Amino acid sequence: MFVEWRPEYASGNGDIDAMHRLIVDRLACVGRAVQEGRGAASAFRDLRGAVLDHFDAEDRLLELMGAAASAGHRREHGHLARLLADGQALCEDHGRAAAVPTFVDVVGRWLIHEITANDRHLVTFLAARDRARQQADF
């Protein structure tokens, strides 16, 4: 899957958007590596690291929403983390190389969904919280 950053991926939160840009960049690197038949394991490892770092940062923000409000988002993180571990193993198993392009496409689509849908809820919550704090300060 080849993907590049698009304006519609922006959430409006600079920190989260910077992490998302890195994930999209790493996803594009994986797509190029798969297309060129080289270095998919290394590129996928970099993608996985960027995503897991993002999830760690985001999980701290999700705590602010409370358990009930963030449960679905956290479950998505768990599913994606397991999928990324499976993808890393797949990329490192040269005997299953034929499955890598399809797998990368699935991972890419799910990550773009995470960026454009799931994370929007968190950003909306953070923005509303910030507005409420500003109004309380007046």
Helices and strands as residue ranges (DSSP letters): G 7-9, H 14-36, H 40-65, H 67-92, G 94-99, H 100-113, I 114-118, H 119-137
